[in-house]
């Protein structure tokens, strides 16, 4: 039972890291699984491809292409959930899909590798990655709007990649930190929503 609790924490944390930004958590998890260290493994079931060379190469190429499209085409890296009336950039929408899919695969693969059913991990990984996107997307979008310099705006993506890698590394080292990360993300999303409601309430009062 203790093992399952630890692996659920690992899966949660890896899924949340993928939700923030998918590429480096996928690469780190695959590299650790290939080396067989820190309890990260995808050696059973249909998830063994997550630690194969061709998969890691494909993720690396996707990372490079994402940066190239963002810089060359001036696309946004994340979806701003506060701007629901506008259509997100195609890159942001694509990365959001990759993030939740990657989180579902990592969580499901983590459970399957240790002999447990994968479907609860797939579902929970999808939700954890979505929660991380709800937290990071509006934050990055607001920061990009406030920065006048384009170089500084694009650098935010590097910071987001670094944050996702740091979270994945911390969870790999200390599996129960995944629970803490999800709780903190949920609290942050709740605080953002509360502040948004307070802001709109203040605007309605001023209009009266």
C-alpha positions as CSV (number, residue, x, y, z in Angstrom):
1,X,0.0,0.0,0.0
2,X,2.8,2.4,0.8
3,X,4.3,1.7,-2.6
4,X,1.0,2.5,-4.3
5,X,0.7,5.8,-2.3
6,X,4.2,6.8,-3.4
7,X,3.6,5.9,-7.0
8,X,0.3,7.9,-7.1
9,X,2.3,10.9,-5.8
10,X,4.9,10.4,-8.5
11,X,2.2,10.1,-11.2
12,X,0.4,13.2,-10.0
13,X,3.5,15.3,-9.9
14,X,4.7,14.2,-13.3
15,X,1.2,14.9,-14.8
16,X,1.1,18.4,-13.2
17,X,4.6,19.1,-14.5
18,X,3.4,18.1,-18.0
19,X,0.4,20.4,-17.7
20,X,2.7,23.4,-17.1
21,X,4.9,22.5,-20.1
22,X,5.1,19.0,-21.5
23,X,8.5,18.5,-23.1
24,X,11.1,18.5,-20.4
25,X,9.0,16.4,-17.9
26,X,8.5,13.8,-20.7
27,X,12.2,13.8,-21.4
28,X,13.2,13.6,-17.8
29,X,10.8,10.8,-17.0
30,X,11.9,8.8,-20.1
31,X,15.6,9.2,-19.3
32,X,15.0,8.2,-15.6
33,X,13.0,5.2,-16.7
34,X,15.7,4.1,-19.2
35,X,18.3,4.3,-16.5
36,X,16.0,2.5,-14.0
37,X,16.5,5.0,-11.2
38,X,14.3,6.8,-8.6
39,X,11.4,4.4,-9.1
40,X,10.5,5.9,-12.5
41,X,9.6,3.1,-14.9
42,X,7.4,2.4,-17.9
43,X,8.5,-1.2,-18.4
44,X,5.1,-2.9,-18.4
45,X,2.0,-2.7,-20.6
46,X,1.4,-0.4,-23.5
47,X,3.5,2.5,-22.0
48,X,7.0,1.1,-22.7
49,X,7.4,3.5,-25.6
50,X,7.8,6.3,-23.1
51,X,11.3,5.2,-22.5
52,X,12.4,4.4,-26.0
53,X,15.0,6.3,-28.0
54,X,12.6,7.2,-30.9
55,X,10.1,8.7,-28.4
56,X,12.7,10.8,-26.6
57,X,14.0,12.0,-30.0
58,X,10.4,12.9,-31.1
59,X,9.8,14.9,-27.9
60,X,13.1,16.7,-28.4
61,X,12.2,17.6,-32.0
62,X,8.8,18.8,-30.9
63,X,10.4,21.0,-28.2
64,X,12.6,22.6,-30.8
65,X,9.7,23.1,-33.2
66,X,7.6,24.7,-30.5
67,X,10.2,27.3,-29.8
68,X,10.7,28.0,-33.5
69,X,7.0,28.5,-34.2
70,X,6.6,30.7,-31.1
71,X,9.5,33.0,-32.1
72,X,9.1,33.1,-35.8
73,X,5.3,33.3,-35.9
74,X,4.9,35.3,-32.7
75,X,2.5,32.7,-31.2
76,X,1.6,32.4,-27.5
77,X,2.9,29.4,-25.6
78,X,-0.1,29.1,-23.2
79,X,-3.9,29.6,-23.3
80,X,-5.2,32.5,-21.3
81,X,-8.3,31.1,-19.6
82,X,-9.4,34.6,-18.7
83,X,-9.8,35.5,-22.4
84,X,-12.5,33.0,-23.2
85,X,-14.1,35.1,-25.9
86,X,-11.0,35.0,-28.1
87,X,-9.7,31.9,-29.9
88,X,-6.3,30.7,-28.6
89,X,-3.2,30.7,-30.8
90,X,-2.9,27.3,-32.6
91,X,0.4,26.7,-30.8
92,X,-1.1,27.3,-27.4
93,X,-4.0,25.0,-28.2
94,X,-1.7,22.3,-29.5
95,X,0.6,22.5,-26.5
96,X,-2.4,22.3,-24.1
97,X,-3.5,19.1,-25.8
98,X,0.0,17.7,-25.7
99,X,0.3,18.6,-22.0
100,X,-2.9,16.8,-20.9
101,X,-2.1,13.8,-23.1
102,X,1.4,13.6,-21.7
103,X,0.2,13.9,-18.2
104,X,-2.3,11.1,-18.7
105,X,0.4,8.9,-20.3
106,X,3.0,9.5,-17.5
107,X,0.5,8.8,-14.7
108,X,-1.1,5.8,-16.4
109,X,2.3,4.4,-17.3
110,X,3.6,4.9,-13.8
111,X,0.8,2.8,-12.3
112,X,1.0,0.1,-15.1
113,X,4.7,-0.3,-14.6
114,X,4.1,-1.3,-11.0
115,X,1.3,-3.8,-11.7
116,X,-1.7,-1.6,-11.1
117,X,-4.5,-0.6,-13.4
118,X,-3.6,2.2,-15.7
119,X,-7.0,3.8,-16.4
120,X,-7.3,5.6,-13.0
121,X,-3.9,7.2,-13.7
122,X,-4.9,8.2,-17.2
123,X,-8.0,10.0,-15.9
124,X,-6.3,11.6,-12.9
125,X,-3.3,12.6,-15.0
126,X,-5.6,14.3,-17.4
127,X,-7.2,16.2,-14.6
128,X,-3.9,17.1,-12.9
129,X,-2.4,18.4,-16.1
130,X,-5.5,20.4,-16.7
131,X,-5.3,21.9,-13.2
132,X,-1.6,22.9,-13.9
133,X,-2.7,24.6,-17.1
134,X,-5.4,26.6,-15.3
135,X,-2.7,27.8,-12.9
136,X,0.1,28.6,-15.3
137,X,-1.7,29.7,-18.5
138,X,-3.3,32.9,-17.1
139,X,-0.1,33.8,-15.2
140,X,2.1,33.6,-18.2
141,X,-0.5,35.4,-20.4
142,X,-0.7,38.3,-17.9
143,X,3.1,38.5,-17.7
144,X,3.5,38.6,-21.5
145,X,1.0,41.5,-21.7
146,X,2.9,43.5,-19.1
147,X,6.3,43.1,-20.7
148,X,7.0,45.6,-23.5
149,X,10.2,43.8,-24.8
150,X,9.6,40.9,-27.0
151,X,12.8,39.1,-25.9
152,X,11.6,39.3,-22.3
153,X,8.2,37.9,-23.3
154,X,9.7,34.9,-25.1
155,X,12.0,34.3,-22.1
156,X,9.0,33.5,-20.0
157,X,8.7,30.2,-22.0
158,X,12.2,29.3,-20.8
159,X,11.1,30.0,-17.2
160,X,8.0,27.9,-17.7
161,X,10.1,25.0,-19.1
162,X,12.5,25.4,-16.1
163,X,9.6,25.3,-13.6
164,X,8.1,22.2,-15.2
165,X,11.5,20.5,-15.1
166,X,12.1,21.4,-11.5
167,X,8.7,20.1,-10.5
168,X,9.3,16.8,-12.3
169,X,12.7,16.4,-10.7
170,X,11.4,17.2,-7.2
171,X,8.6,14.6,-7.6
172,X,11.1,12.0,-9.0
173,X,13.3,12.6,-5.9
174,X,10.5,12.8,-3.4
175,X,7.3,11.1,-4.7
176,X,4.9,12.4,-2.1
177,X,5.7,15.9,-3.2
178,X,3.2,15.3,-6.0
179,X,0.4,15.6,-3.6
180,X,1.7,18.8,-2.2
181,X,2.2,20.2,-5.8
182,X,-1.4,19.4,-6.7
183,X,-2.8,21.0,-3.5
184,X,-0.7,24.1,-4.1
185,X,-1.9,24.4,-7.7
186,X,-5.5,24.0,-6.7
187,X,-5.1,26.7,-4.0
188,X,-3.5,29.0,-6.6
189,X,-6.3,28.5,-9.1
190,X,-8.9,29.1,-6.3
191,X,-7.1,32.4,-5.3
192,X,-7.0,33.6,-8.9
193,X,-10.8,32.9,-9.3
194,X,-11.5,34.7,-6.0
195,X,-9.5,37.7,-7.0
196,X,-11.2,37.8,-10.4
197,X,-14.7,37.7,-8.8
198,X,-13.6,40.5,-6.4
199,X,-12.4,42.6,-9.3
200,X,-15.7,42.2,-11.3
201,X,-17.7,42.9,-8.1
202,X,-15.8,46.1,-7.7
203,X,-16.4,47.1,-11.3
204,X,-20.1,46.5,-10.9
205,X,-20.2,48.7,-7.8
206,X,-18.4,51.5,-9.7
207,X,-20.8,51.3,-12.6
208,X,-23.7,51.9,-10.3
